[in-house]
């Protein structure tokens, strides 16, 4: 959304900008993580919050072997 579209948009336009700002800040903060487990947890929470999901699954695999594989699920029983 460009700045001209926000002129006259009122509180909705400001809230959209705040939401986008918070998303970008959260994405930048992901770079602070060294441990894959912490990165995955925060990345999954960020994606779920961004799309309004109640359930999510994220998997990271270095190659076709099982040696370097991390996965995380949220909201499943």
Secondary structure by P-SEA (a helix, b strand, c coil): ccccccccccaaaaaaaaaaaaaaaaaaaccccccaaaaaaaaaaaaaaaaccccbbbbbbccccccbbbbbbcccc
